[in-house]
């Protein structure tokens, strides 16, 4: 279930092994992304690509558009 998180909550989840997922287009991901983030562009996110995500730990999805 999607949940909005504050920065401290994200840090705690990452410290406990959560997977960080950046959904910006690949070109923007290559320019800048958070350390350890997996690239899964939103326009490619579907049932098949979601299979790449771990099922045994929380997933933190983020999108930061600098435009």
PQR file of N, CA, C, O and H, with PARSE charges and radii, in Angstrom:
ATOM      1  N   UNK A   1       0.843  -1.172   0.000 -0.4000 1.5000
ATOM      2  CA  UNK A   1       0.000   0.000   0.000 -0.0000 2.0000
ATOM      3  C   UNK A   1       0.893   1.242   0.000  0.5500 1.7000
ATOM      4  O   UNK A   1       1.748   1.370   0.877 -0.5500 1.4000
ATOM      5  N   UNK A   2       0.725   2.150  -0.945 -0.4000 1.5000
ATOM      6  CA  UNK A   2       1.534   3.371  -0.984 -0.0000 2.0000
ATOM      7  C   UNK A   2       1.318   4.226   0.263  0.5500 1.7000
ATOM      8  O   UNK A   2       0.202   4.350   0.766 -0.5500 1.4000
ATOM      9  H   UNK A   2       0.031   2.046  -1.658  0.4000 1.0000
ATOM     10  N   UNK A   3       2.404   4.807   0.743 -0.4000 1.5000
ATOM     11  CA  UNK A   3       2.380   5.655   1.922 -0.0000 2.0000
ATOM     12  C   UNK A   3       3.352   6.806   1.719  0.5500 1.7000
ATOM     13  O   UNK A   3       4.490   6.585   1.304 -0.5500 1.4000
ATOM     14  H   UNK A   3       3.311   4.706   0.334  0.4000 1.0000
ATOM     15  N   UNK A   4       2.924   8.030   2.005 -0.4000 1.5000
ATOM     16  CA  UNK A   4       3.842   9.166   1.970 -0.0000 2.0000
ATOM     17  C   UNK A   4       4.740   9.084   3.192  0.5500 1.7000
ATOM     18  O   UNK A   4       4.277   8.803   4.297 -0.5500 1.4000
ATOM     19  H   UNK A   4       2.000   8.210   2.343  0.4000 1.0000
ATOM     20  N   UNK A   5       6.040   9.333   2.985 -0.4000 1.5000
ATOM     21  CA  UNK A   5       7.006   9.238   4.072 -0.0000 2.0000
ATOM     22  C   UNK A   5       7.793  10.533   4.217  0.5500 1.7000
ATOM     23  O   UNK A   5       8.024  11.247   3.241 -0.5500 1.4000
ATOM     24  H   UNK A   5       6.416   9.561   2.087  0.4000 1.0000
ATOM     25  N   UNK A   6       8.193  10.818   5.425 -0.4000 1.5000
ATOM     26  CA  UNK A   6       9.088  11.929   5.697 -0.0000 2.0000
ATOM     27  C   UNK A   6      10.529  11.430   5.603  0.5500 1.7000
ATOM     28  O   UNK A   6      10.778  10.226   5.659 -0.5500 1.4000
ATOM     29  H   UNK A   6       8.005  10.238   6.217  0.4000 1.0000
ATOM     30  N   UNK A   7      11.456  12.337   5.463 -0.4000 1.5000
ATOM     31  CA  UNK A   7      12.877  11.996   5.273 -0.0000 2.0000
ATOM     32  C   UNK A   7      13.407  11.039   6.347  0.5500 1.7000
ATOM     33  O   UNK A   7      14.095  10.071   6.021 -0.5500 1.4000
ATOM     34  H   UNK A   7      11.255  13.315   5.418  0.4000 1.0000
ATOM     35  N   UNK A   8      13.097  11.296   7.612 -0.4000 1.5000
ATOM     36  CA  UNK A   8      13.593  10.428   8.689 -0.0000 2.0000
ATOM     37  C   UNK A   8      13.062   9.005   8.560  0.5500 1.7000
ATOM     38  O   UNK A   8      13.777   8.042   8.838 -0.5500 1.4000
ATOM     39  H   UNK A   8      12.538  12.081   7.876  0.4000 1.0000
ATOM     40  N   UNK A   9      11.815   8.876   8.142 -0.4000 1.5000
ATOM     41  CA  UNK A   9      11.226   7.549   7.961 -0.0000 2.0000
ATOM     42  C   UNK A   9      11.922   6.806   6.816  0.5500 1.7000
ATOM     43  O   UNK A   9      12.171   5.604   6.907 -0.5500 1.4000
ATOM     44  H   UNK A   9      11.234   9.659   7.917  0.4000 1.0000
ATOM     45  N   UNK A  10      12.229   7.529   5.747 -0.4000 1.5000
ATOM     46  CA  UNK A  10      12.944   6.920   4.619 -0.0000 2.0000
ATOM     47  C   UNK A  10      14.318   6.450   5.072  0.5500 1.7000
ATOM     48  O   UNK A  10      14.728   5.336   4.744 -0.5500 1.4000
ATOM     49  H   UNK A  10      12.027   8.506   5.673  0.4000 1.0000
ATOM     50  N   UNK A  11      15.018   7.266   5.805 -0.4000 1.5000
ATOM     51  CA  UNK A  11      16.352   6.876   6.313 -0.0000 2.0000
ATOM     52  C   UNK A  11      16.271   5.603   7.148  0.5500 1.7000
ATOM     53  O   UNK A  11      17.088   4.696   6.989 -0.5500 1.4000
ATOM     54  H   UNK A  11      14.685   8.170   6.071  0.4000 1.0000
ATOM     55  N   UNK A  12      15.292   5.539   8.030 -0.4000 1.5000
ATOM     56  CA  UNK A  12      15.139   4.343   8.873 -0.0000 2.0000
ATOM     57  C   UNK A  12      14.887   3.102   8.019  0.5500 1.7000
ATOM     58  O   UNK A  12      15.486   2.052   8.250 -0.5500 1.4000
ATOM     59  H   UNK A  12      14.628   6.276   8.160  0.4000 1.0000
ATOM     60  N   UNK A  13      14.008   3.226   7.043 -0.4000 1.5000
ATOM     61  CA  UNK A  13      13.720   2.087   6.165 -0.0000 2.0000
ATOM     62  C   UNK A  13      14.967   1.644   5.399  0.5500 1.7000
ATOM     63  O   UNK A  13      15.240   0.449   5.288 -0.5500 1.4000
ATOM     64  H   UNK A  13      13.521   4.079   6.855  0.4000 1.0000
ATOM     65  N   UNK A  14      15.713   2.603   4.878 -0.4000 1.5000
ATOM     66  CA  UNK A  14      16.927   2.256   4.126 -0.0000 2.0000
ATOM     67  C   UNK A  14      17.967   1.600   5.023  0.5500 1.7000
ATOM     68  O   UNK A  14      18.644   0.661   4.605 -0.5500 1.4000
ATOM     69  H   UNK A  14      15.490   3.574   4.969  0.4000 1.0000
ATOM     70  N   UNK A  15      18.096   2.085   6.248 -0.4000 1.5000
ATOM     71  CA  UNK A  15      19.028   1.468   7.199 -0.0000 2.0000
ATOM     72  C   UNK A  15      18.645   0.024   7.496  0.5500 1.7000
ATOM     73  O   UNK A  15      19.503  -0.793   7.828 -0.5500 1.4000
ATOM     74  H   UNK A  15      17.545   2.848   6.587  0.4000 1.0000
ATOM     75  N   UNK A  16      17.363  -0.290   7.376 -0.4000 1.5000
ATOM     76  CA  UNK A  16      16.873  -1.649   7.640 -0.0000 2.0000
ATOM     77  C   UNK A  16      16.788  -2.499   6.378  0.5500 1.7000
ATOM     78  O   UNK A  16      16.256  -3.609   6.407 -0.5500 1.4000
ATOM     79  H   UNK A  16      16.666   0.374   7.106  0.4000 1.0000
ATOM     80  N   UNK A  17      17.325  -1.967   5.247 -0.4000 1.5000
ATOM     81  CA  UNK A  17      17.420  -2.784   4.043 -0.0000 2.0000
ATOM     82  C   UNK A  17      16.386  -2.548   2.968  0.5500 1.7000
ATOM     83  O   UNK A  17      16.282  -3.352   2.042 -0.5500 1.4000
ATOM     84  H   UNK A  17      17.758  -1.065   5.224  0.4000 1.0000
ATOM     85  N   UNK A  18      15.617  -1.481   3.052 -0.4000 1.5000
ATOM     86  CA  UNK A  18      14.632  -1.202   2.010 -0.0000 2.0000
ATOM     87  C   UNK A  18      15.328  -0.925   0.675  0.5500 1.7000
ATOM     88  O   UNK A  18      16.467  -0.458   0.647 -0.5500 1.4000
ATOM     89  H   UNK A  18      15.701  -0.828   3.805  0.4000 1.0000
ATOM     90  N   UNK A  19      14.645  -1.211  -0.410 -0.4000 1.5000
ATOM     91  CA  UNK A  19      15.175  -0.939  -1.753 -0.0000 2.0000
ATOM     92  C   UNK A  19      14.683   0.434  -2.194  0.5500 1.7000
ATOM     93  O   UNK A  19      13.486   0.715  -2.141 -0.5500 1.4000
ATOM     94  H   UNK A  19      13.720  -1.590  -0.387  0.4000 1.0000
ATOM     95  N   UNK A  20      15.594   1.278  -2.624 -0.4000 1.5000
ATOM     96  CA  UNK A  20      15.272   2.606  -3.130 -0.0000 2.0000
ATOM     97  C   UNK A  20      15.101   2.514  -4.637  0.5500 1.7000
ATOM     98  O   UNK A  20      15.963   1.961  -5.321 -0.5500 1.4000
ATOM     99  H   UNK A  20      16.567   1.050  -2.668  0.4000 1.0000
ATOM    100  N   UNK A  21      13.995   3.052  -5.173 -0.4000 1.5000
ATOM    101  CA  UNK A  21      13.693   2.972  -6.600 -0.0000 2.0000
ATOM    102  C   UNK A  21      13.406   4.375  -7.136  0.5500 1.7000
ATOM    103  O   UNK A  21      12.507   5.064  -6.654 -0.5500 1.4000
ATOM    104  H   UNK A  21      13.295   3.502  -4.618  0.4000 1.0000
ATOM    105  N   UNK A  22      14.180   4.783  -8.135 -0.4000 1.5000
ATOM    106  CA  UNK A  22      14.003   6.067  -8.800 -0.0000 2.0000
ATOM    107  C   UNK A  22      13.196   5.827 -10.067  0.5500 1.7000
ATOM    108  O   UNK A  22      13.593   5.019 -10.907 -0.5500 1.4000
ATOM    109  H   UNK A  22      14.910   4.223  -8.526  0.4000 1.0000
ATOM    110  N   UNK A  23      12.057   6.526 -10.219 -0.4000 1.5000
ATOM    111  CA  UNK A  23      11.189   6.285 -11.366 -0.0000 2.0000
ATOM    112  C   UNK A  23      11.317   7.348 -12.469  0.5500 1.7000
ATOM    113  O   UNK A  23      10.509   7.375 -13.397 -0.5500 1.4000
ATOM    114  H   UNK A  23      11.735   7.182  -9.536  0.4000 1.0000
ATOM    115  N   UNK A  24      12.322   8.214 -12.370 -0.4000 1.5000
ATOM    116  CA  UNK A  24      12.567   9.185 -13.438 -0.0000 2.0000
ATOM    117  C   UNK A  24      13.065   8.479 -14.693  0.5500 1.7000
ATOM    118  O   UNK A  24      13.550   7.351 -14.610 -0.5500 1.4000
ATOM    119  H   UNK A  24      12.979   8.192 -11.616  0.4000 1.0000
ATOM    120  N   UNK A  25      12.955   9.120 -15.852 -0.4000 1.5000
ATOM    121  CA  UNK A  25      13.504   8.531 -17.079 -0.0000 2.0000
ATOM    122  C   UNK A  25      15.005   8.236 -16.909  0.5500 1.7000
ATOM    123  O   UNK A  25      15.698   8.910 -16.147 -0.5500 1.4000
ATOM    124  H   UNK A  25      12.561  10.037 -15.919  0.4000 1.0000
ATOM    125  N   UNK A  26      15.483   7.237 -17.621 -0.4000 1.5000
ATOM    126  CA  UNK A  26      16.867   6.773 -17.485 -0.0000 2.0000
ATOM    127  C   UNK A  26      17.874   7.898 -17.655  0.5500 1.7000
ATOM    128  O   UNK A  26      18.866   7.952 -16.929 -0.5500 1.4000
ATOM    129  H   UNK A  26      14.921   6.689 -18.240  0.4000 1.0000
ATOM    130  N   UNK A  27      17.636   8.789 -18.593 -0.4000 1.5000
ATOM    131  CA  UNK A  27      18.577   9.881 -18.849 -0.0000 2.0000
ATOM    132  C   UNK A  27      18.730  10.766 -17.614  0.5500 1.7000
ATOM    133  O   UNK A  27      19.842  11.175 -17.281 -0.5500 1.4000
ATOM    134  H   UNK A  27      16.829   8.745 -19.183  0.4000 1.0000
ATOM    135  N   UNK A  28      17.630  11.062 -16.939 -0.4000 1.5000
ATOM    136  CA  UNK A  28      17.708  11.861 -15.721 -0.0000 2.0000
ATOM    137  C   UNK A  28      18.346  11.075 -14.584  0.5500 1.7000
ATOM    138  O   UNK A  28      19.092  11.640 -13.784 -0.5500 1.4000
ATOM    139  H   UNK A  28      16.727  10.730 -17.210  0.4000 1.0000
ATOM    140  N   UNK A  29      18.062   9.782 -14.504 -0.4000 1.5000
ATOM    141  CA  UNK A  29      18.679   8.929 -13.490 -0.0000 2.0000
ATOM    142  C   UNK A  29      20.195   8.941 -13.654  0.5500 1.7000
ATOM    143  O   UNK A  29      20.928   9.022 -12.668 -0.5500 1.4000
ATOM    144  H   UNK A  29      17.457   9.324 -15.155  0.4000 1.0000
ATOM    145  N   UNK A  30      20.664   8.860 -14.893 -0.4000 1.5000
ATOM    146  CA  UNK A  30      22.111   8.855 -15.151 -0.0000 2.0000
ATOM    147  C   UNK A  30      22.769  10.156 -14.724  0.5500 1.7000
ATOM    148  O   UNK A  30      23.916  10.150 -14.277 -0.5500 1.4000
ATOM    149  H   UNK A  30      20.069   8.794 -15.694  0.4000 1.0000
ATOM    150  N   UNK A  31      22.065  11.265 -14.853 -0.4000 1.5000
ATOM    151  CA  UNK A  31      22.618  12.561 -14.450 -0.0000 2.0000
ATOM    152  C   UNK A  31      22.803  12.632 -12.944  0.5500 1.7000
ATOM    153  O   UNK A  31      23.845  13.070 -12.456 -0.5500 1.4000
ATOM    154  H   UNK A  31      21.133  11.271 -15.216  0.4000 1.0000
ATOM    155  N   UNK A  32      21.796  12.204 -12.219 -0.4000 1.5000
ATOM    156  CA  UNK A  32      21.851  12.305 -10.765 -0.0000 2.0000
ATOM    157  C   UNK A  32      20.785  11.425 -10.124  0.5500 1.7000
ATOM    158  O   UNK A  32      19.615  11.465 -10.505 -0.5500 1.4000
ATOM    159  H   UNK A  32      20.949  11.848 -12.615  0.4000 1.0000
ATOM    160  N   UNK A  33      21.208  10.635  -9.148 -0.4000 1.5000
ATOM    161  CA  UNK A  33      20.274   9.821  -8.379 -0.0000 2.0000
ATOM    162  C   UNK A  33      20.868   9.570  -6.995  0.5500 1.7000
ATOM    163  O   UNK A  33      22.062   9.772  -6.773 -0.5500 1.4000
ATOM    164  H   UNK A  33      22.158  10.603  -8.839  0.4000 1.0000
ATOM    165  N   UNK A  34      20.044   9.140  -6.098 -0.4000 1.5000
ATOM    166  CA  UNK A  34      20.510   8.852  -4.750 -0.0000 2.0000
ATOM    167  C   UNK A  34      21.337   7.572  -4.745  0.5500 1.7000
ATOM    168  O   UNK A  34      21.030   6.637  -5.484 -0.5500 1.4000
ATOM    169  H   UNK A  34      19.074   8.976  -6.279  0.4000 1.0000
ATOM    170  N   UNK A  35      22.385   7.518  -3.921 -0.4000 1.5000
ATOM    171  CA  UNK A  35      23.216   6.314  -3.850 -0.0000 2.0000
ATOM    172  C   UNK A  35      22.384   5.076  -3.529  0.5500 1.7000
ATOM    173  O   UNK A  35      21.535   5.096  -2.639 -0.5500 1.4000
ATOM    174  H   UNK A  35      22.635   8.277  -3.321  0.4000 1.0000
ATOM    175  N   UNK A  36      22.638   4.018  -4.256 -0.4000 1.5000
ATOM    176  CA  UNK A  36      21.957   2.748  -4.021 -0.0000 2.0000
ATOM    177  C   UNK A  36      20.595   2.626  -4.678  0.5500 1.7000
ATOM    178  O   UNK A  36      19.940   1.589  -4.567 -0.5500 1.4000
ATOM    179  H   UNK A  36      23.328   4.001  -4.979  0.4000 1.0000
ATOM    180  N   UNK A  37      20.163   3.685  -5.366 -0.4000 1.5000
ATOM    181  CA  UNK A  37      18.845   3.642  -5.995 -0.0000 2.0000
ATOM    182  C   UNK A  37      18.862   2.802  -7.261  0.5500 1.7000
ATOM    183  O   UNK A  37      19.810   2.837  -8.045 -0.5500 1.4000
ATOM    184  H   UNK A  37      20.695   4.527  -5.455  0.4000 1.0000
ATOM    185  N   UNK A  38      17.814   2.066  -7.433 -0.4000 1.5000
ATOM    186  CA  UNK A  38      17.593   1.264  -8.645 -0.0000 2.0000
ATOM    187  C   UNK A  38      16.787   2.113  -9.614  0.5500 1.7000
ATOM    188  O   UNK A  38      15.867   2.815  -9.195 -0.5500 1.4000
ATOM    189  H   UNK A  38      17.043   2.037  -6.796  0.4000 1.0000
ATOM    190  N   UNK A  39      17.114   2.065 -10.901 -0.4000 1.5000
ATOM    191  CA  UNK A  39      16.368   2.811 -11.907 -0.0000 2.0000
ATOM    192  C   UNK A  39      15.258   1.939 -12.478  0.5500 1.7000
ATOM    193  O   UNK A  39      15.498   0.845 -12.989 -0.5500 1.4000
ATOM    194  H   UNK A  39      17.862   1.495 -11.241  0.4000 1.0000
ATOM    195  N   UNK A  40      14.039   2.454 -12.378 -0.4000 1.5000
ATOM    196  CA  UNK A  40      12.882   1.789 -12.978 -0.0000 2.0000
ATOM    197  C   UNK A  40      11.950   2.898 -13.472  0.5500 1.7000
ATOM    198  O   UNK A  40      11.007   3.282 -12.780 -0.5500 1.4000
ATOM    199  H   UNK A  40      13.844   3.343 -11.964  0.4000 1.0000
ATOM    200  N   UNK A  41      12.225   3.409 -14.684 -0.4000 1.5000
ATOM    201  CA  UNK A  41      11.452   4.543 -15.200 -0.0000 2.0000
ATOM    202  C   UNK A  41       9.951   4.274 -15.175  0.5500 1.7000
ATOM    203  O   UNK A  41       9.485   3.193 -15.535 -0.5500 1.4000
ATOM    204  H   UNK A  41      12.991   3.097 -15.247  0.4000 1.0000
ATOM    205  N   UNK A  42       9.217   5.280 -14.742 -0.4000 1.5000
ATOM    206  CA  UNK A  42       7.771   5.151 -14.597 -0.0000 2.0000
ATOM    207  C   UNK A  42       7.095   4.706 -15.890  0.5500 1.7000
ATOM    208  O   UNK A  42       6.156   3.910 -15.858 -0.5500 1.4000
ATOM    209  H   UNK A  42       9.595   6.158 -14.449  0.4000 1.0000
ATOM    210  N   UNK A  43       7.572   5.219 -17.032 -0.4000 1.5000
ATOM    211  CA  UNK A  43       6.942   4.834 -18.296 -0.0000 2.0000
ATOM    212  C   UNK A  43       7.182   3.366 -18.645  0.5500 1.7000
ATOM    213  O   UNK A  43       6.510   2.825 -19.523 -0.5500 1.4000
ATOM    214  H   UNK A  43       8.334   5.866 -17.057  0.4000 1.0000
ATOM    215  N   UNK A  44       8.126   2.717 -17.973 -0.4000 1.5000
ATOM    216  CA  UNK A  44       8.387   1.291 -18.202 -0.0000 2.0000
ATOM    217  C   UNK A  44       7.817   0.408 -17.094  0.5500 1.7000
ATOM    218  O   UNK A  44       7.877  -0.818 -17.180 -0.5500 1.4000
ATOM    219  H   UNK A  44       8.672   3.156 -17.259  0.4000 1.0000
ATOM    220  N   UNK A  45       7.271   1.024 -16.071 -0.4000 1.5000
ATOM    221  CA  UNK A  45       6.774   0.254 -14.930 -0.0000 2.0000
ATOM    222  C   UNK A  45       5.472  -0.448 -15.285  0.5500 1.7000
ATOM    223  O   UNK A  45       4.452   0.185 -15.556 -0.5500 1.4000
ATOM    224  H   UNK A  45       7.222   2.021 -16.002  0.4000 1.0000
ATOM    225  N   UNK A  46       5.537  -1.766 -15.276 -0.4000 1.5000
ATOM    226  CA  UNK A  46       4.363  -2.588 -15.536 -0.0000 2.0000
ATOM    227  C   UNK A  46       4.514  -3.876 -14.739  0.5500 1.7000
ATOM    228  O   UNK A  46       5.447  -4.014 -13.947 -0.5500 1.4000
ATOM    229  H   UNK A  46       6.365  -2.280 -15.055  0.4000 1.0000
ATOM    230  N   UNK A  47       3.625  -4.794 -14.940 -0.4000 1.5000
ATOM    231  CA  UNK A  47       3.657  -6.045 -14.170 -0.0000 2.0000
ATOM    232  C   UNK A  47       4.987  -6.790 -14.366  0.5500 1.7000
ATOM    233  O   UNK A  47       5.539  -7.337 -13.412 -0.5500 1.4000
ATOM    234  H   UNK A  47       2.867  -4.682 -15.583  0.4000 1.0000
ATOM    235  N   UNK A  48       5.490  -6.808 -15.587 -0.4000 1.5000
ATOM    236  CA  UNK A  48       6.737  -7.527 -15.870 -0.0000 2.0000
ATOM    237  C   UNK A  48       7.948  -6.867 -15.212  0.5500 1.7000
ATOM    238  O   UNK A  48       8.744  -7.547 -14.564 -0.5500 1.4000
ATOM    239  H   UNK A  48       5.042  -6.364 -16.362  0.4000 1.0000
ATOM    240  N   UNK A  49       8.097  -5.552 -15.371 -0.4000 1.5000
ATOM    241  CA  UNK A  49       9.259  -4.883 -14.778 -0.0000 2.0000
ATOM    242  C   UNK A  49       9.175  -4.861 -13.256  0.5500 1.7000
ATOM    243  O   UNK A  49      10.204  -4.849 -12.581 -0.5500 1.4000
ATOM    244  H   UNK A  49       7.450  -4.999 -15.897  0.4000 1.0000
ATOM    245  N   UNK A  50       7.973  -4.854 -12.716 -0.4000 1.5000
ATOM    246  CA  UNK A  50       7.815  -4.883 -11.261 -0.0000 2.0000
ATOM    247  C   UNK A  50       8.352  -6.186 -10.667  0.5500 1.7000
ATOM    248  O   UNK A  50       8.643  -6.250  -9.473 -0.5500 1.4000
ATOM    249  H   UNK A  50       7.138  -4.863 -13.264  0.4000 1.0000
ATOM    250  N   UNK A  51       8.483  -7.217 -11.493 -0.4000 1.5000
ATOM    251  CA  UNK A  51       9.045  -8.486 -11.023 -0.0000 2.0000
ATOM    252  C   UNK A  51      10.487  -8.334 -10.562  0.5500 1.7000
ATOM    253  O   UNK A  51      10.981  -9.167  -9.802 -0.5500 1.4000
ATOM    254  H   UNK A  51       8.246  -7.165 -12.463  0.4000 1.0000
ATOM    255  N   UNK A  52      11.175  -7.275 -11.013 -0.4000 1.5000
ATOM    256  CA  UNK A  52      12.565  -7.020 -10.617 -0.0000 2.0000
ATOM    257  C   UNK A  52      12.667  -6.567  -9.161  0.5500 1.7000
ATOM    258  O   UNK A  52      13.732  -6.659  -8.550 -0.5500 1.4000
ATOM    259  H   UNK A  52      10.774  -6.598 -11.631  0.4000 1.0000
ATOM    260  N   UNK A  53      11.570  -6.086  -8.617 -0.4000 1.5000
ATOM    261  CA  UNK A  53      11.592  -5.539  -7.261 -0.0000 2.0000
ATOM    262  C   UNK A  53      11.591  -6.658  -6.221  0.5500 1.7000
ATOM    263  O   UNK A  53      10.945  -7.690  -6.405 -0.5500 1.4000
ATOM    264  H   UNK A  53      10.705  -6.012  -9.113  0.4000 1.0000
ATOM    265  N   UNK A  54      12.323  -6.441  -5.128 -0.4000 1.5000
ATOM    266  CA  UNK A  54      12.360  -7.471  -4.080 -0.0000 2.0000
ATOM    267  C   UNK A  54      10.990  -7.625  -3.423  0.5500 1.7000
ATOM    268  O   UNK A  54      10.254  -6.653  -3.254 -0.5500 1.4000
ATOM    269  H   UNK A  54      12.848  -5.603  -4.979  0.4000 1.0000
ATOM    270  N   UNK A  55      10.672  -8.825  -3.067 -0.4000 1.5000
ATOM    271  CA  UNK A  55       9.391  -9.093  -2.418 -0.0000 2.0000
ATOM    272  C   UNK A  55       9.547  -9.291  -0.914  0.5500 1.7000
ATOM    273  O   UNK A  55       8.561  -9.406  -0.186 -0.5500 1.4000
ATOM    274  H   UNK A  55      11.270  -9.615  -3.205  0.4000 1.0000
ATOM    275  N   UNK A  56      10.786  -9.329  -0.464 -0.4000 1.5000
ATOM    276  CA  UNK A  56      11.055  -9.629   0.933 -0.0000 2.0000
ATOM    277  C   UNK A  56      11.477  -8.422   1.763  0.5500 1.7000
ATOM    278  O   UNK A  56      11.914  -8.580   2.903 -0.5500 1.4000
ATOM    279  H   UNK A  56      11.587  -9.235  -1.056  0.4000 1.0000
ATOM    280  N   UNK A  57      11.351  -7.201   1.197 -0.4000 1.5000
ATOM    281  CA  UNK A  57      11.703  -6.003   1.949 -0.0000 2.0000
ATOM    282  C   UNK A  57      10.929  -4.807   1.408  0.5500 1.7000
ATOM    283  O   UNK A  57      10.431  -4.840   0.282 -0.5500 1.4000
ATOM    284  H   UNK A  57      10.997  -7.073   0.270  0.4000 1.0000
ATOM    285  N   UNK A  58      10.830  -3.755   2.212 -0.4000 1.5000
ATOM    286  CA  UNK A  58      10.088  -2.571   1.766 -0.0000 2.0000
ATOM    287  C   UNK A  58      10.741  -1.932   0.538  0.5500 1.7000
ATOM    288  O   UNK A  58      11.941  -2.081   0.305 -0.5500 1.4000
ATOM    289  H   UNK A  58      11.234  -3.728   3.127  0.4000 1.0000
ATOM    290  N   UNK A  59       9.937  -1.229  -0.228 -0.4000 1.5000
ATOM    291  CA  UNK A  59      10.410  -0.525  -1.418 -0.0000 2.0000
ATOM    292  C   UNK A  59      10.043   0.944  -1.256  0.5500 1.7000
ATOM    293  O   UNK A  59       8.890   1.283  -0.991 -0.5500 1.4000
ATOM    294  H   UNK A  59       8.963  -1.108  -0.039  0.4000 1.0000
ATOM    295  N   UNK A  60      11.040   1.814  -1.419 -0.4000 1.5000
ATOM    296  CA  UNK A  60      10.824   3.254  -1.347 -0.0000 2.0000
ATOM    297  C   UNK A  60      10.978   3.793  -2.758  0.5500 1.7000
ATOM    298  O   UNK A  60      12.062   3.732  -3.338 -0.5500 1.4000
ATOM    299  H   UNK A  60      11.977   1.540  -1.635  0.4000 1.0000
ATOM    300  N   UNK A  61       9.896   4.320  -3.308 -0.4000 1.5000
ATOM    301  CA  UNK A  61       9.888   4.853  -4.682 -0.0000 2.0000
ATOM    302  C   UNK A  61       9.918   6.367  -4.592  0.5500 1.7000
ATOM    303  O   UNK A  61       9.180   6.976  -3.817 -0.5500 1.4000
ATOM    304  H   UNK A  61       9.016   4.369  -2.837  0.4000 1.0000
ATOM    305  N   UNK A  62      10.790   6.966  -5.404 -0.4000 1.5000
ATOM    306  CA  UNK A  62      10.843   8.417  -5.401 -0.0000 2.0000
ATOM    307  C   UNK A  62      11.046   8.940  -6.808  0.5500 1.7000
ATOM    308  O   UNK A  62      11.511   8.238  -7.706 -0.5500 1.4000
ATOM    309  H   UNK A  62      11.389   6.471  -6.033  0.4000 1.0000
ATOM    310  N   UNK A  63      10.674  10.221  -6.964 -0.4000 1.5000
ATOM    311  CA  UNK A  63      10.801  10.912  -8.228 -0.0000 2.0000
ATOM    312  C   UNK A  63      11.108  12.360  -7.902  0.5500 1.7000
ATOM    313  O   UNK A  63      10.305  13.031  -7.253 -0.5500 1.4000
ATOM    314  H   UNK A  63      10.297  10.792  -6.234  0.4000 1.0000
ATOM    315  N   UNK A  64      12.246  12.849  -8.338 -0.4000 1.5000
ATOM    316  CA  UNK A  64      12.602  14.241  -8.105 -0.0000 2.0000
ATOM    317  C   UNK A  64      12.874  14.868  -9.450  0.5500 1.7000
ATOM    318  O   UNK A  64      13.895  14.593 -10.079 -0.5500 1.4000
ATOM    319  H   UNK A  64      12.898  12.304  -8.865  0.4000 1.0000
ATOM    320  N   UNK A  65      11.968  15.706  -9.887 -0.4000 1.5000
ATOM    321  CA  UNK A  65      12.112  16.369 -11.175 -0.0000 2.0000
ATOM    322  C   UNK A  65      12.615  17.771 -10.945  0.5500 1.7000
ATOM    323  O   UNK A  65      11.948  18.582 -10.302 -0.5500 1.4000
ATOM    324  H   UNK A  65      11.138  15.930  -9.376  0.4000 1.0000
ATOM    325  N   UNK A  66      13.795  18.062 -11.470 -0.4000 1.5000
ATOM    326  CA  UNK A  66      14.417  19.350 -11.246 -0.0000 2.0000
ATOM    327  C   UNK A  66      13.861  20.443 -12.162  0.5500 1.7000
ATOM    328  O   UNK A  66      14.305  21.588 -12.073 -0.5500 1.4000
ATOM    329  H   UNK A  66      14.336  17.404 -11.993  0.4000 1.0000
ATOM    330  N   UNK A  67      12.917  20.131 -13.028 -0.4000 1.5000
ATOM    331  CA  UNK A  67      12.374  21.125 -13.946 -0.0000 2.0000
ATOM    332  C   UNK A  67      11.366  22.011 -13.286  0.5500 1.7000
ATOM    333  O   UNK A  67      10.813  22.903 -13.929 -0.5500 1.4000
ATOM    334  H   UNK A  67      12.556  19.201 -13.101  0.4000 1.0000
TER
END
